[in-house]
Amino acid sequence: MARKISAMRAEEKLGGFATAKKHITVQYNERERSVDNLLSLIRRDAIENRGITDDDITEVNVYIKPEENAVYYVINNKVQGQIEF
């Protein structure tokens, strides 16, 4: 039993879900956007329209509302923005 638990702990630390490549896509009404694409658009909007530099960004919270055709974001708990879904 101890070996099984040790193996499970090793897997948690070295691999498995935590280190697996992840691809997430949001689909709604015949439209779809990958999370990577949305994050790229958010980054560009923040830099070009919100006066933020890439180095300033430490936290990004994203709220996807496809029924409103909108993706809202908050950077560093201060800067708010919106992009089109």
SELO-200939 format. One record per residue (C-alpha): residue in one letter; x, y, z. Coordinates in steps of 0.1 Angstrom, whole numbers, plus 5000, padded with zeros to 4 digits. Example, Ala and Ser with C-alpha at 12.3 -4.5 7.8 and 13.67 -1.06 7.14 Angstrom:
<pts>
A512349555078/S513749895071/
</pts>
This chain:
<pts>
M500050005000/A502850245008/R504450194974/K501150274957/I500750604976/S504350694969/A503850634932/M500750844932/R502551134949/A505451104924/E502951124895/E501351434910/K504651604913/L506151504880/G503451474855/G499851374849/F497151634845/A499151914861/T501851904833/A499751784804/K499252014775/K495752164776/H493652304747/I490452474757/T487852594732/V484652784740/Q481852714715/Y478552914713/N476052954684/E478352834656/R481253044669/E484352914687/R487353074703/S490352904718/V491453024752/D494953094738/N493353314711/L491353504736/L494353554759/S496353684729/L493553934720/I493254044757/R497054104758/R496954304726/D493954514738/A495554584772/I498854694756/E497354894728/N494355044745/R494855044782/G498355184785/I499854884801/T503154714793/D503654344790/D506054354820/D503354524841/I500954224838/T501053994868/E497453864870/V494653834844/N491053744853/V488853654823/Y485053644821/I483653484789/K480053584781/P479353444746/E475653524749/E476753894750/N479453844723/A481853974750/V484953874769/Y485654084799/Y488954104817/V490654254847/I494354294849/N496154324882/N492754374899/K492854734885/V492554764847/Q489254654832/G488654584795/Q486454404771/I486954234737/E484654084713/F483953704716/
</pts>
